[in-house]
Amino acid sequence: MGSVNERGGQLFLDFRYKGCRCREYTKLADTTVNRNRAARLLKKVEAEITLGTFDYGKYFPNSKLRTRFNEVDERRRTAQAYFNAPESPSFEVFARTWLSEMQIEWGPRHFEEVDGVLNKYLLPTFGNKKISAINKGQILQFRSILAKVPGRKGGYLSPSRINHIMTPLRMLLNEAADRYDFTSPWKNIKALKVGRTEVDPFALADVERFLSAVPADFYTYYVTRFFTGMRTGEIDALMWKDVDLENKTITVNQALVKGEVSGLKTEGSHRVIHLIDRIVKVLTEHKCQARMSDKFVFINAKGKPLNYAVVSRTQWYPTLEKAKLRKRNPYQTRHTFATLLLASGESPEWIANQMGHTTTTMLFRVYSRYVPNLTRRDGSAFANFLNNGGQL
């Protein structure tokens, strides 16, 4: 609350406006009558400040603070013009337009994922809002709400999943800001920190224990998984036309997603895997037992492609238990392939190519800690180098 004070025999008003302390001097002498006049003026000023209608220049046209507050007001008006963006549509209208435009760029799988995020999370929250009126506070509030949403396996949505949901929102807001000339609210909003990839590879002896315990019908399937590093969707979509037993290769160019064959997510995932003799042998035997009409290499009893959830439940986890191996997810076959290749001394560039990685960066970041010699943490490579007179 402001006050009326005196200095040098003249009265001045002391009040706060927009977080600043303001002292405006009058030419009124310090008398009872003048103090009452100044008090009434101060009361009117504070009332207008409260209502948001106060014009500093109207009351104090010669004040040095007038210019300062005029500049602040101008910036606010300019920002408000961007914020309002009269021509901008609702979030839902723009999202539908943007999604239809992007469909030609994306594969069916990615399009379906983004469409799912829009319908499940973004439209219920932002759908009816004008897209230029969404602000940073609302974005952060939405993200904090996501952190309290129950996940599929108990607990709550993971940071990785939340980032996955927030990505289309960021793309939509930035694109709309560019088209309708307003300032995007997505500023200095960082992705949530995601923990390390869960990597729990098998030792070679444990691979053999698993393969000794797996049912005969799935022996070839798991030999191929462990020694090619193919992802679940890739091996489940593998067709005989992409298997070249004579040249010992498998061409990876598709994946099975929700029972349907689709393209791979990234260009780097397209690759040719070179097969060791063990895989060639089991696949040759497997092909002899297949029917001429079978397109897929691995099928169920009905001749259909495998369902990864069913296979995991009926084959993978029971085999781990039978072999007395600790429980881990089927994706560890891919991690096992990478660590075995690294431990064997194969070229990192070649390994990255076989895994479907465009660079070796992820290879070293994820797997190097499982191969001590690769990072020289036991000193043996250096010792051997010195013992051999500097010869590798």
C-alpha positions in Angstrom: 0.0 0.0 0.0 1.3 3.4 -1.0 1.8 6.5 1.2 2.0 10.3 1.0 5.4 11.6 2.3 7.2 15.0 2.5 10.7 16.1 1.5 12.0 19.6 1.3 8.6 20.9 2.3 6.8 19.3 -0.7 4.6 16.2 -0.8 5.4 13.1 -2.9 3.5 9.9 -3.6 5.3 6.6 -2.8 3.7 3.5 -4.4 4.5 0.3 -6.4 3.7 -0.3 -10.0 4.6 -3.4 -12.1 7.0 -4.5 -9.3 8.8 -1.2 -9.2 8.9 1.4 -6.4 7.7 4.7 -7.7 8.2 8.1 -6.1 6.5 11.0 -7.8 6.9 14.5 -6.4 4.1 17.2 -6.4 4.4 20.9 -6.1 2.1 20.9 -3.1 3.2 22.2 0.2 2.9 20.0 3.2 -0.4 21.1 4.6 -3.4 19.2 5.9 -5.5 20.2 2.9 -2.8 19.2 0.5 -2.2 15.9 2.2 -5.8 15.1 1.8 -5.7 16.0 -1.9 -2.5 13.9 -2.4 -4.1 10.9 -0.5 -7.2 11.0 -2.8 -4.9 11.1 -5.9 -2.9 8.1 -4.5 -6.1 6.2 -3.8 -7.3 6.7 -7.4 -3.9 5.7 -8.8 -3.9 2.5 -6.8 -7.4 1.7 -7.8 -6.5 2.0 -11.5 -3.4 -0.1 -10.9 -5.6 -2.8 -9.4 -8.1 -2.7 -12.3 -5.2 -2.7 -14.9 -6.3 0.6 -16.4 -3.5 2.8 -15.0 -1.8 5.1 -17.6 1.4 6.4 -16.1 1.8 9.2 -18.5 -1.7 10.5 -17.8 -0.9 11.3 -14.2 2.8 12.0 -14.4 3.6 13.2 -17.9 7.0 14.6 -17.0 8.2 11.6 -15.0 11.4 9.8 -16.0 9.6 6.5 -15.3 7.0 7.3 -17.9 9.3 6.4 -20.8 10.4 3.2 -19.0 6.8 1.9 -18.5 5.8 3.0 -22.0 8.5 0.7 -23.4 7.3 -2.2 -21.2 3.7 -1.6 -22.4 4.8 -1.5 -26.0 6.6 -4.8 -25.7 3.6 -6.3 -24.0 1.3 -5.1 -26.8 3.7 -6.5 -29.4 3.9 -9.8 -27.7 0.1 -9.9 -27.3 -0.3 -9.4 -31.1 1.9 -12.4 -31.7 0.2 -14.3 -29.1 -3.3 -13.7 -30.4 -2.4 -14.4 -34.1 -5.9 -13.6 -35.4 -5.7 -16.0 -38.3 -4.5 -19.0 -36.3 -6.9 -22.0 -36.0 -7.7 -24.2 -33.0 -5.2 -26.8 -32.0 -7.3 -29.7 -33.3 -7.9 -28.1 -36.8 -4.2 -27.4 -37.2 -3.2 -30.8 -35.9 -5.5 -32.6 -38.4 -4.1 -30.5 -41.3 -0.5 -31.0 -40.2 -1.0 -34.7 -39.8 -2.4 -35.2 -43.3 0.5 -33.2 -44.7 3.1 -35.3 -43.0 1.5 -38.6 -43.9 3.4 -38.7 -47.2 6.7 -38.3 -45.4 6.2 -40.9 -42.7 5.9 -44.6 -42.9 2.5 -46.1 -41.8 3.9 -47.2 -38.5 5.2 -43.7 -37.5 2.0 -42.1 -38.7 -0.1 -44.4 -36.6 2.0 -43.7 -33.5 1.7 -39.9 -33.9 -2.0 -40.2 -34.6 -2.4 -42.3 -31.5 -0.6 -39.7 -29.4 -2.8 -36.9 -30.8 -6.0 -38.7 -30.1 -5.1 -40.1 -26.6 -3.2 -37.2 -25.1 -2.9 -34.0 -27.0 -6.4 -33.4 -28.4 -8.3 -34.0 -25.1 -6.1 -31.4 -23.5 -5.4 -28.8 -26.2 -8.0 -29.6 -28.9 -10.4 -26.7 -28.3 -7.7 -24.1 -27.6 -6.5 -21.6 -30.2 -3.1 -22.9 -31.1 -1.4 -19.5 -30.7 -3.0 -19.1 -27.2 -1.2 -22.1 -25.7 1.5 -20.9 -23.4 4.6 -22.4 -21.7 2.9 -22.7 -18.4 0.2 -24.9 -19.9 2.8 -27.1 -21.7 4.7 -27.7 -18.4 1.5 -28.3 -16.5 0.5 -30.9 -19.2 3.9 -32.6 -18.8 3.6 -32.8 -15.1 0.1 -34.4 -15.4 1.6 -37.0 -17.8 4.1 -38.0 -15.1 1.1 -39.1 -12.9 -0.6 -41.2 -15.6 -0.4 -45.0 -14.8 1.7 -47.0 -17.2 0.9 -50.4 -18.7 3.1 -52.4 -16.4 2.3 -50.6 -13.1 3.9 -47.4 -11.9 3.7 -44.3 -14.1 4.6 -43.2 -17.6 8.4 -43.3 -18.1 10.4 -40.2 -19.0 11.1 -41.8 -22.4 7.3 -42.2 -23.0 6.6 -38.7 -21.8 9.2 -37.3 -24.2 7.7 -39.4 -27.0 4.3 -37.7 -26.3 5.7 -34.2 -26.1 7.6 -34.4 -29.4 4.5 -34.1 -31.6 3.3 -31.2 -29.4 6.6 -29.4 -29.9 6.5 -30.0 -33.7 2.9 -28.7 -33.9 3.5 -25.5 -32.0 6.7 -24.6 -33.8 5.2 -25.2 -37.2 2.1 -23.2 -36.3 4.2 -20.3 -35.0 6.1 -20.3 -38.3 2.9 -20.3 -40.4 0.8 -17.8 -38.4 3.6 -15.5 -37.3 3.4 -15.8 -33.5 6.1 -16.6 -31.0 6.3 -20.3 -30.2 5.8 -21.0 -26.5 8.3 -23.9 -26.8 11.3 -22.1 -25.4 13.9 -23.6 -23.1 11.8 -26.7 -22.5 14.2 -29.5 -22.3 13.4 -33.2 -22.7 13.2 -35.2 -19.5 16.4 -37.1 -18.7 16.1 -40.8 -19.7 18.0 -43.5 -17.9 20.4 -45.8 -19.6 19.2 -48.5 -21.9 18.5 -51.7 -20.1 21.2 -54.0 -21.2 21.6 -57.4 -19.7 23.4 -59.6 -22.3 24.0 -63.3 -22.0 27.5 -64.8 -21.7 28.2 -67.3 -24.5 27.9 -70.2 -22.1 24.4 -69.0 -21.0 23.4 -68.7 -24.7 24.2 -72.4 -25.1 22.3 -73.3 -21.9 19.3 -71.5 -23.3 19.5 -73.2 -26.7 19.8 -76.6 -25.0 16.6 -75.9 -23.1 14.4 -74.3 -25.8 11.7 -76.5 -27.5 12.9 -78.0 -30.8 10.3 -76.0 -32.8 12.0 -72.7 -31.7 15.6 -73.8 -31.7 16.3 -72.3 -35.2 14.4 -69.1 -34.3 16.5 -68.4 -31.2 19.8 -69.4 -32.8 19.0 -66.9 -35.5 18.0 -64.2 -33.0 21.1 -64.7 -30.8 23.6 -64.7 -33.7 22.2 -62.1 -36.1 21.1 -59.4 -33.6 17.8 -58.9 -35.5 15.1 -57.0 -33.7 11.9 -58.8 -32.8 9.8 -57.2 -35.5 12.6 -57.8 -38.1 13.0 -61.5 -37.5 9.2 -62.1 -37.2 8.8 -60.4 -40.6 11.7 -62.3 -42.2 10.7 -64.0 -45.5 12.5 -66.7 -47.4 13.0 -64.4 -50.4 15.4 -62.3 -48.2 17.4 -65.3 -47.1 20.4 -66.2 -49.3 21.8 -69.4 -47.9 24.3 -69.8 -50.8 25.9 -66.4 -50.1 25.2 -66.6 -46.4 23.2 -63.4 -46.0 19.9 -62.1 -44.7 18.6 -58.8 -46.1 16.6 -56.8 -43.5 14.1 -54.5 -45.1 10.8 -54.8 -43.2 9.4 -55.4 -39.8 6.2 -57.0 -38.3 4.2 -54.4 -36.3 0.9 -55.4 -34.7 0.5 -58.3 -37.1 1.2 -56.3 -40.2 4.4 -56.0 -42.3 5.7 -52.5 -42.6 8.8 -50.6 -43.6 11.7 -50.0 -41.2 11.8 -46.9 -39.0 15.1 -45.6 -40.2 17.2 -45.8 -43.4 20.1 -47.2 -41.4 18.1 -50.2 -40.3 18.1 -51.5 -43.9 21.1 -53.8 -44.0 22.6 -57.1 -45.1 23.6 -59.4 -42.3 26.4 -61.9 -42.9 25.6 -65.3 -41.4 27.9 -67.7 -39.6 27.9 -71.3 -40.7 25.9 -72.4 -37.6 23.0 -70.2 -38.8 23.2 -71.3 -42.4 23.1 -75.0 -41.2 20.0 -74.6 -39.0 18.2 -72.4 -41.6 18.9 -74.9 -44.3 17.4 -77.7 -42.2 14.5 -75.5 -41.3 13.8 -74.7 -45.0 13.7 -78.4 -45.8 10.8 -78.8 -43.4 8.9 -75.7 -44.6 6.1 -75.8 -47.2 6.5 -74.3 -50.6 3.7 -71.9 -49.9 5.4 -70.5 -46.7 6.5 -66.9 -47.3 7.7 -66.3 -43.7 10.7 -68.1 -42.3 9.1 -68.5 -38.9 5.4 -69.2 -38.5 3.0 -70.5 -35.9 0.9 -73.7 -36.1 -1.7 -71.9 -38.2 0.9 -70.9 -40.8 0.7 -67.2 -39.7 3.6 -64.9 -38.7 4.6 -65.2 -35.0 3.0 -63.0 -32.4 5.9 -61.8 -30.2 3.8 -61.5 -27.1 2.6 -65.1 -27.4 6.1 -66.4 -28.2 7.6 -64.5 -25.2 5.0 -65.9 -22.8 5.0 -69.5 -24.0 8.6 -70.0 -25.2 11.1 -67.3 -24.0 10.3 -67.0 -20.3 9.6 -70.7 -19.7 12.9 -71.5 -21.3 14.8 -69.1 -19.1 13.2 -70.7 -16.1 14.0 -74.2 -17.4 17.7 -73.2 -18.0 17.9 -71.6 -14.6 18.8 -68.2 -16.1 17.7 -64.9 -14.6 14.6 -63.3 -16.1 15.2 -60.7 -18.8 13.4 -59.5 -21.9 13.8 -61.1 -25.4 15.5 -58.0 -26.7 18.6 -59.1 -24.8 19.3 -61.5 -27.7 20.2 -58.4 -29.8 22.4 -57.0 -27.0 24.1 -60.4 -26.6 25.0 -60.4 -30.3 26.6 -56.9 -30.0 28.7 -57.8 -27.0 29.8 -61.1 -28.4 31.0 -59.4 -31.6 32.8 -56.7 -29.7 34.5 -59.3 -27.4 35.6 -61.3 -30.4 37.5 -58.3 -31.7 35.4 -57.6 -34.9 35.7 -54.1 -36.3 33.3 -51.7 -34.6 32.3 -50.2 -37.9 31.4 -53.6 -39.3 29.4 -54.4 -36.1 27.5 -51.2 -36.3 26.6 -52.0 -39.9 25.4 -55.5 -38.9 23.3 -54.0 -36.1 21.7 -51.4 -38.3 23.4 -48.4 -36.7 24.7 -45.6 -38.9 27.7 -44.8 -36.6 29.7 -46.6 -33.8 28.7 -44.0 -31.2 25.7 -45.9 -29.8 27.8 -49.1 -29.9 30.5 -47.8 -27.6 28.1 -45.9 -25.4 25.8 -48.8 -24.7 28.0 -51.9 -24.9 31.6 -51.0 -24.1 31.2 -51.5 -20.4 30.4 -55.2 -21.0 33.7 -55.8 -22.9 36.6 -54.8 -20.6 39.4 -55.4 -23.2 37.6 -53.2 -25.7 38.2 -50.1 -23.4 41.5 -51.4 -22.0 40.2 -51.5 -18.5 42.1 -54.6 -17.5 45.5 -53.5 -19.0 46.1 -56.8 -20.8 46.1 -55.3 -24.3 48.9 -52.8 -23.3 50.8 -55.6 -21.5 50.7 -57.8 -24.5 51.8 -54.9 -26.8 54.9 -54.3 -24.6 55.7 -58.0 -24.3 55.5 -58.4 -28.1 58.1 -55.6 -28.6 55.5 -53.1 -29.8 53.9 -55.4 -32.3 50.1 -55.9 -32.3 
